[in-house]
Amino acid sequence: MTPSSSGDRVAVELAEMRGEIRTGFAELNGRLDLALERTAATESDIDALQNRVAALERDRWPLPAIAAVTGVAGAATGMVALFR
């Protein structure tokens, strides 16, 4: 082996390693892009669900108030029946 052939072989190996590294980084970038897209989609789904829950909480029936009105109406009906 002459020094020039050994140097050429090292250069070829380095070029192959550079290619493999670039390919690996490209694959990682693709995976990261996919993960970012999924994260963005998940965040938008969570925001939509939070908005729906907030709307349901605003529009729910005021059950304690209805119970109080029903109790007062029952008491009034009882009082009317008692005094007749």
Beta strands, then each sheet from edge to edge (+ up, - down):
end
